[in-house]
């Protein structure tokens, strides 16, 4: 592979395997996964329940470990990563969006988003303008002082997205991020993620293939822990393999 091609693929997963153990049972959760991830674009991971979608997302997010194979980030092989390296990776490289929103109830909207920066030891004061821009980008301006119980589910999910974006991560990942939303809010959230994917890599797990068809640049489908198809849906700036 030429070095020009390697520059496009910042993250590579080669022959990756993951097992879960329960008593004497061994469950093969991910089987020989091979995936090259571009620097930006919108990737959907689809498949039925139990196909390994969330496990793969958690490995990419550094939440879950793997048993064999390679997971290479920016040319660094994570085999050599310590727990501290993975903590740093999760904290700065990845922005997480959870289905349950995971917002902090006793903080207002602004404080919830600012917390992301505080966890990175960044000054909220110095980043005030960027926080306000981020709030605006998810359509929540004017609601900065509202507590979480004063927001709808769709608005809380947009707070979660703003919290991921404000970290300025390389990759934003979401596990069924619209699973708890009605169609109108689902579309709003997907439009925000689509816009974000023009600058960053966004990876979303969903069982709803219509979302992948409508919003995705690329779809990876899993079955029984194996990738059974990879397809390009829309052309983005870079060519996918």
Number of C-alpha atoms within 10 A of each C-alpha: 5 6 7 8 11 15 13 16 21 18 20 20 19 15 14 19 21 22 16 13 10 8 6 6 8 10 12 15 20 26 20 16 19 16 18 17 18 22 19 24 26 26 25 27 27 25 22 14 13 13 19 25 29 20 19 25 19 17 17 23 22 21 13 14 18 21 12 15 17 18 23 18 17 11 13 13 14 15 14 8 12 10 10 9 13 18 14 14 16 18 18 18 18 23 25 24 25 17 16 16 20 14 18 15 11 11 15 19 28 22 19 22 28 24 18 22 21 13 12 12 9 14 12 17 10 9 14 13 11 14 23 19 15 21 25 14 16 21 16 18 15 10 16 15 13 14 18 19 11 13 14 12 18 21 22 21 27 25 27 26 28 30 27 23 27 21 25 16 18 17 24 26 25 24 20 18 24 26 15 15 17 11 12 9 18 17 16 17 20 17 14 16 26 19 14 19 22 15 13 21 22 25 27 25 24 23 17 15 15 10 16 22 15 11 18 26 21 21 23 19 22 24 18 17 24 19 22 11 11 16 13 16 16 15 12 16 10 12 10 16 12
